[in-house]
Amino acid sequence: MIKNFFNVAIVFILLSSCASRKYVNYLKTNVEIVDMQDSLQFESLNTDFYNNDLFFVGEIHEVETSPRIDFAMFTQLKEKVNIEYYLAEMDIAQAYYLQKYIEGSKKLELKDILKNWVIYIGSISEQYRNKWVKLREYYAQLPEKSKFQIVGLDKIADYSLLRKLIQENIPEQFLTELPKDNSKWSVWSSENLDKIINSGVLDNNKIALLKDIQFNITNNSKIISRDKYMFENFKRYYLEKEWKNKKIYGGFGFAHTLQAYDYTLAGRIKKDTLLPYKNKMVSLNALYVDSRLTVQSVALPRFLQDKGKDFTRFKFSYDNRLFMYIKGIADYKKVTRPNTISLIKLDSKDSPYLHSARGTKTKRLIPIWEGFDIIKGTSITDYAQYVILVRNADWIVPDQK
């Protein structure tokens, strides 16, 4: 009896791991494959794609291709549709000083701007910092009319930078009582910022900046969810800063860019009736096969750790049944090859993915990472319209202590 059970289980696993001819046939005409070390410019993106107004790229931050894909997609979109706003998963002060850095300022080192970044690997890796160095070089060669602005949507993470930002942008007579305790900023804001904003001694740019700071400080204690906080920031910027008909790009962690959920950044934006993005936004989400990612060793069971190392170069693949398995990953593998990054369009006319969750639904036996429950009645294209399939990527190398 037990033997028969195991035989049935093995057959089931083998069958569920097989590629589907229907999906493979579709994918063969809707995939663009580039070698891992190529420039990552995708020629298959068409007019329908570029007609969107909001472009999200979803990634796992700790894979070495992530900063490369982010830079490549942003610059390609910039050249094609003149992106005006680069949305960043960082707080208002970090984004402000990163913008200054991108513009050529030497007052703050990049490490100091990023040292408390919520994307931890981005604060401790030369590979990530190099993305911003390249973006600075790219920005310098743009004509003035094509410059872009970095906008931080995330919760406040660096109060030292916030203090510096406020000190540089309010009149001297208001500097005497800035709070030293991070928990006191909300009280200070409610008691002082309206008075400073209405003092009559600030120009319009500084008034706008202080209103942004006030909004962020006020909501930082009120809103726990990062996705909700980023959404509220985005919505306010759209409504108050003339973002209508502007082309906007955002590179975020994979979970934030999934459109079908009510609680994600992308899902909240898509479903908000005051915002015009229901049919004008697109998500391109990265999936990984036979790759590596950077994990703090303490976050892993001991038997999975690189012994004696602070960080583990962890084997990560969406065809791994123990940790994370995507039903239909075999279809993607069938039409791609190792050591490549492939762009897969899911929502072409007559695509089987328009009516199926195949290619996104996850299963796992050991829950090291959170999976996502697929909403009943949804298809993969309700979550993202493109997959960026990354094969054989390495990890992000952390700085040496």
C-alpha positions as CSV (number, residue, x, y, z in Angstrom):
1,M,0.0,0.0,0.0
2,I,2.8,2.4,1.0
3,K,4.8,1.5,-2.0
4,N,1.8,2.1,-4.3
5,F,1.3,5.5,-2.7
6,F,4.9,6.5,-3.3
7,N,4.7,5.3,-6.9
8,V,1.6,7.4,-7.5
9,A,3.3,10.4,-5.8
10,I,6.4,10.1,-8.0
11,V,4.3,9.8,-11.2
12,F,2.4,12.9,-10.1
13,I,5.6,14.9,-9.5
14,L,7.0,13.9,-12.9
15,L,3.9,14.8,-14.7
16,S,3.5,18.2,-13.0
17,S,7.1,18.9,-13.8
18,C,6.6,18.5,-17.5
19,A,6.2,21.2,-20.1
20,S,2.9,21.8,-21.8
21,R,2.9,21.8,-25.6
22,K,0.1,24.4,-25.7
23,Y,2.1,26.9,-23.6
24,V,5.5,26.1,-25.1
25,N,4.1,26.7,-28.6
26,Y,2.8,30.1,-27.5
27,L,6.1,31.0,-25.8
28,K,8.2,30.2,-28.8
29,T,6.8,33.2,-30.6
30,N,6.6,35.4,-27.5
31,V,10.1,35.2,-26.1
32,E,13.3,37.2,-26.6
33,I,16.5,35.7,-25.4
34,V,19.7,37.7,-24.7
35,D,22.9,36.3,-23.3
36,M,23.7,37.0,-19.7
37,Q,26.5,39.5,-20.5
38,D,24.7,41.4,-23.3
39,S,23.4,45.0,-23.0
40,L,19.9,43.7,-22.0
41,Q,18.2,45.9,-24.6
42,F,14.9,44.2,-25.6
43,E,13.9,44.7,-29.2
44,S,10.6,42.9,-28.9
45,L,8.9,45.6,-26.8
46,N,6.3,47.2,-29.1
47,T,4.1,50.3,-29.3
48,D,1.4,48.8,-27.1
49,F,4.0,48.4,-24.4
50,Y,5.4,51.9,-24.7
51,N,1.8,53.3,-24.7
52,N,1.6,52.6,-20.9
53,D,2.2,55.4,-18.5
54,L,3.5,53.5,-15.5
55,F,6.2,50.8,-15.8
56,F,7.1,48.5,-12.9
57,V,10.0,46.0,-12.8
58,G,9.8,43.5,-10.0
59,E,13.0,41.7,-8.8
60,I,14.6,39.8,-6.0
61,H,17.1,42.4,-4.8
62,E,19.8,39.9,-3.8
63,V,20.5,38.4,-7.3
64,E,23.3,40.0,-9.3
65,T,21.2,40.7,-12.4
66,S,18.8,42.9,-10.5
67,P,20.7,46.2,-10.6
68,R,21.7,45.5,-14.2
69,I,18.1,44.8,-15.3
70,D,16.8,47.9,-13.5
71,F,19.4,50.1,-15.2
72,A,18.8,48.6,-18.6
73,M,15.0,48.8,-18.5
74,F,15.0,52.3,-17.1
75,T,17.4,53.6,-19.8
76,Q,15.6,51.8,-22.6
77,L,12.3,53.3,-21.5
78,K,14.0,56.7,-21.1
79,E,15.2,56.7,-24.6
80,K,11.9,55.5,-26.0
81,V,9.3,57.5,-24.0
82,N,11.2,60.0,-21.9
83,I,10.6,58.7,-18.4
84,E,10.3,61.8,-16.1
85,Y,10.1,60.1,-12.7
86,Y,12.1,57.2,-11.3
87,L,10.2,55.8,-8.3
88,A,12.6,54.4,-5.7
89,E,12.0,52.0,-2.8
90,M,13.6,54.5,-0.4
91,D,12.6,57.3,1.9
92,I,12.2,61.0,1.0
93,A,15.6,62.1,2.4
94,Q,17.5,59.3,0.8
95,A,15.9,60.0,-2.6
96,Y,16.6,63.7,-2.2
97,Y,20.3,63.3,-1.6
98,L,20.5,60.5,-4.2
99,Q,19.0,63.0,-6.7
100,K,21.7,65.5,-5.7
101,Y,24.3,62.8,-6.2
102,I,22.9,61.9,-9.6
103,E,23.1,65.6,-10.6
104,G,26.8,65.6,-9.7
105,S,27.0,66.7,-6.1
106,K,30.1,65.6,-4.1
107,K,28.8,66.8,-0.7
108,L,27.7,63.3,0.4
109,E,29.3,60.0,-0.5
110,L,27.0,57.4,-2.0
111,K,27.7,55.0,0.9
112,D,26.4,57.6,3.4
113,I,23.2,58.2,1.3
114,L,22.5,54.4,1.2
115,K,23.7,53.3,4.6
116,N,20.2,52.9,6.1
117,W,18.5,51.9,2.9
118,V,15.6,49.4,3.5
119,I,17.1,47.3,0.6
120,Y,19.9,46.1,2.9
121,I,22.0,44.4,0.2
122,G,21.9,47.7,-1.7
123,S,23.6,49.4,1.2
124,I,26.4,46.9,1.5
125,S,27.4,46.0,-2.0
126,E,29.6,47.6,-4.6
127,Q,27.5,46.1,-7.4
128,Y,24.4,48.0,-6.2
129,R,26.3,51.2,-5.7
130,N,27.7,50.9,-9.2
131,K,24.1,51.1,-10.6
132,W,23.8,54.6,-9.1
133,V,27.3,55.5,-10.4
134,K,26.2,54.5,-13.9
135,L,22.9,56.4,-13.5
136,R,24.9,59.5,-12.6
137,E,27.0,59.1,-15.7
138,Y,23.9,58.6,-17.8
139,Y,22.2,61.6,-16.3
140,A,25.2,63.8,-17.0
141,Q,24.9,63.2,-20.8
142,L,21.2,63.9,-21.0
143,P,20.0,67.2,-22.5
144,E,18.4,69.5,-19.9
145,K,14.9,68.9,-21.3
146,S,15.3,65.1,-20.7
147,K,16.5,65.1,-17.1
148,F,14.6,62.9,-14.7
149,Q,13.7,63.0,-11.0
150,I,14.2,60.3,-8.4
151,V,11.1,60.1,-6.1
152,G,11.3,58.2,-2.8
153,L,8.0,56.6,-1.8
154,D,9.0,54.5,1.2
155,K,8.7,54.9,5.0
156,I,11.4,56.9,6.8
157,A,14.5,54.8,7.4
158,D,17.2,57.3,7.9
159,Y,16.4,60.0,10.5
160,S,20.0,61.4,10.3
161,L,19.4,62.3,6.7
162,L,16.0,63.6,7.5
163,R,17.5,65.9,10.1
164,K,20.1,67.1,7.6
165,L,17.4,67.7,4.9
166,I,15.3,69.8,7.3
167,Q,18.3,71.7,8.6
168,E,19.2,72.7,5.1
169,N,15.7,73.8,4.1
170,I,14.2,75.8,6.9
171,P,15.1,79.3,8.2
172,E,17.7,79.5,10.9
173,Q,15.3,80.7,13.6
174,F,13.4,77.4,13.4
175,L,16.5,75.1,13.9
176,T,16.9,75.3,17.6
177,E,14.5,72.6,18.7
178,L,14.8,69.8,16.2
179,P,14.1,66.5,18.0
180,K,16.9,64.2,18.9
181,D,14.5,61.3,19.6
182,N,13.2,59.7,16.4
183,S,9.8,59.1,17.9
184,K,9.3,62.8,18.5
185,W,9.4,63.9,14.9
186,S,5.6,63.5,14.4
187,V,5.0,65.9,17.4
188,W,7.6,68.3,16.1
189,S,6.0,68.3,12.6
190,S,2.5,69.0,13.9
191,E,3.7,71.8,16.1
192,N,6.1,73.5,13.7
193,L,5.9,72.7,10.0
194,D,2.7,74.6,9.3
195,K,4.1,77.7,11.0
196,I,7.3,77.4,9.0
197,I,5.6,76.8,5.7
198,N,3.3,79.8,6.3
199,S,6.1,82.0,7.6
200,G,6.4,83.9,4.3
201,V,10.1,83.6,4.1
202,L,10.4,80.4,1.9
203,D,10.3,80.1,-1.9
204,N,7.8,77.9,-3.6
205,N,10.3,75.0,-4.1
206,K,11.1,74.8,-0.4
207,I,7.4,75.1,0.6
208,A,6.7,72.1,-1.7
209,L,9.6,70.2,-0.2
210,L,8.5,70.9,3.4
211,K,4.9,69.8,2.6
212,D,6.3,66.5,1.2
213,I,8.4,66.1,4.4
214,Q,5.3,66.9,6.5
215,F,3.2,64.3,4.7
216,N,5.9,61.6,5.1
217,I,6.5,62.3,8.8
218,T,2.8,62.4,9.6
219,N,2.1,59.1,7.8
220,N,5.2,57.3,9.0
221,S,3.7,56.6,12.4
222,K,0.1,56.2,11.2
223,I,0.7,53.7,8.3
224,I,2.4,50.4,9.2
225,S,2.2,48.7,5.8
226,R,5.0,49.8,3.5
227,D,2.9,49.1,0.4
228,K,0.1,51.3,1.7
229,Y,2.6,54.0,2.7
230,M,4.2,54.0,-0.8
231,F,0.8,54.0,-2.4
232,E,-0.4,57.1,-0.4
233,N,2.8,58.9,-1.3
234,F,2.3,58.0,-5.0
235,K,-1.3,59.1,-5.0
236,R,-0.5,62.4,-3.4
237,Y,2.3,63.1,-5.9
238,Y,0.0,62.2,-8.8
239,L,-2.8,64.5,-7.6
240,E,-0.8,67.4,-6.4
241,K,2.3,67.5,-8.7
242,E,0.8,67.3,-12.2
243,W,1.8,63.7,-12.9
244,K,-1.1,63.3,-15.4
245,N,0.2,62.0,-18.7
246,K,3.7,61.7,-17.3
247,K,5.8,58.6,-18.0
248,I,6.8,56.9,-14.7
249,Y,9.2,54.0,-13.9
250,G,9.7,52.1,-10.7
251,G,12.1,49.3,-9.9
252,F,10.8,47.4,-6.8
253,G,10.9,44.2,-5.0
254,F,8.9,41.5,-6.7
255,A,6.0,41.5,-4.2
256,H,5.3,45.3,-4.6
257,T,4.7,45.0,-8.3
258,L,2.0,42.3,-8.4
259,Q,-1.2,43.9,-9.6
260,A,-4.0,41.5,-8.7
261,Y,-3.8,42.0,-4.9
262,D,-5.6,44.8,-2.9
263,Y,-2.7,45.3,-0.6
264,T,0.4,45.7,-2.9
265,L,1.6,49.0,-4.2
266,A,0.8,48.1,-7.8
267,G,-2.5,46.5,-6.9
268,R,-3.6,49.6,-5.0
269,I,-2.6,51.9,-7.9
270,K,-4.4,49.8,-10.4
271,K,-7.7,49.6,-8.4
272,D,-7.9,53.3,-7.3
273,T,-10.6,55.0,-9.4
274,L,-9.0,58.4,-8.9
275,L,-5.9,57.2,-10.7
276,P,-5.9,56.5,-14.4
277,Y,-3.7,53.4,-14.4
278,K,-6.2,50.5,-14.6
279,N,-5.3,50.0,-18.3
280,K,-2.1,52.1,-18.5
281,M,0.4,50.2,-16.3
282,V,2.6,47.2,-16.9
283,S,4.6,44.9,-14.6
284,L,7.7,43.0,-15.7
285,N,8.6,40.5,-13.0
286,A,11.8,38.5,-12.8
287,L,11.8,34.8,-12.1
288,Y,15.0,32.7,-11.5
289,V,16.3,29.3,-12.5
290,D,19.6,27.8,-11.3
291,S,20.7,31.1,-9.7
292,R,22.2,32.3,-6.5
293,L,21.1,35.0,-4.1
294,T,22.6,36.7,-1.0
295,V,21.1,35.6,2.3
296,Q,22.1,36.5,5.8
297,S,23.2,33.2,7.2
298,V,21.3,33.7,10.5
299,A,18.0,33.7,8.4
300,L,18.6,30.1,7.2
301,P,18.5,26.8,9.0
302,R,22.0,25.8,10.1
303,F,22.3,23.0,7.5
304,L,21.7,25.5,4.7
305,Q,24.3,28.1,5.8
306,D,27.7,28.6,4.4
307,K,29.6,27.6,7.5
308,G,31.3,30.4,9.4
309,K,30.1,33.1,6.9
310,D,27.9,36.1,7.7
311,F,26.2,35.7,4.3
312,T,25.3,32.6,2.4
313,R,25.6,32.2,-1.4
314,F,22.3,30.5,-1.6
315,K,21.1,28.2,-4.5
316,F,17.8,29.6,-5.7
317,S,15.6,28.2,-8.4
318,Y,11.9,28.3,-9.1
319,D,12.0,24.7,-10.1
320,N,13.1,23.6,-6.5
321,R,10.2,21.7,-4.9
322,L,11.6,22.1,-1.4
323,F,11.8,25.9,-1.2
324,M,9.8,27.4,-4.1
325,Y,8.3,25.7,-7.1
326,I,6.3,27.4,-9.9
327,K,3.9,25.2,-11.8
328,G,4.7,25.8,-15.4
329,I,8.3,26.8,-14.9
330,A,9.2,23.9,-17.2
331,D,7.5,25.7,-20.1
332,Y,9.7,28.8,-19.6
333,K,12.8,26.6,-19.4
334,K,11.8,24.7,-22.6
335,V,12.0,27.9,-24.7
336,T,15.1,29.5,-23.1
337,R,18.7,28.3,-22.5
338,P,21.2,28.5,-19.6
339,N,23.2,31.7,-19.0
340,T,20.5,34.0,-20.5
341,I,18.0,36.6,-19.5
342,S,14.7,36.2,-21.5
343,L,11.8,38.6,-21.9
344,I,8.5,36.7,-22.1
345,K,5.3,38.4,-23.1
346,L,2.3,36.8,-21.4
347,D,-0.6,38.8,-22.7
348,S,-0.5,38.6,-26.5
349,K,-3.7,38.0,-28.3
350,D,-5.0,34.4,-27.8
351,S,-2.4,33.7,-25.1
352,P,-3.3,30.7,-23.0
353,Y,-1.9,32.7,-20.0
354,L,-4.9,35.1,-20.2
355,H,-7.1,32.4,-18.7
356,S,-4.6,30.5,-16.5
357,A,-2.5,30.8,-13.3
358,R,0.1,28.6,-14.8
359,G,3.5,30.1,-14.6
360,T,2.9,32.0,-11.4
361,K,1.3,29.7,-8.8
362,T,3.9,28.6,-6.2
363,K,4.3,25.5,-4.0
364,R,6.9,24.7,-1.4
365,L,7.6,22.1,1.3
366,I,10.0,24.2,3.4
367,P,8.6,27.7,3.9
368,I,11.8,29.7,4.1
369,W,10.3,32.5,2.0
370,E,6.7,33.6,1.8
371,G,4.7,32.4,-1.2
372,F,1.7,34.1,-2.7
373,D,-1.8,32.7,-2.8
374,I,-3.4,33.0,-6.2
375,I,-6.8,34.7,-6.0
376,K,-9.6,32.5,-7.2
377,G,-10.6,33.3,-10.8
378,T,-7.5,35.2,-11.7
379,S,-4.8,34.5,-14.3
380,I,-1.1,35.2,-14.4
381,T,-1.7,38.3,-16.5
382,D,-3.7,39.8,-13.7
383,Y,-0.4,39.9,-11.7
384,A,2.1,40.8,-14.4
385,Q,2.2,41.1,-18.1
386,Y,5.8,40.1,-18.7
387,V,8.2,37.6,-17.2
388,I,11.9,38.3,-17.2
389,L,13.4,34.7,-16.9
390,V,16.9,34.8,-15.4
391,R,19.0,31.7,-15.8
392,N,22.3,31.0,-13.9
393,A,22.7,34.4,-12.3
394,D,25.1,34.7,-9.4
395,W,24.6,36.4,-6.0
396,I,25.2,40.1,-5.0
397,V,28.6,40.1,-3.3
398,P,28.5,41.8,0.1
399,D,31.2,44.2,1.1
400,Q,34.0,42.8,3.1
401,K,34.1,43.9,6.8
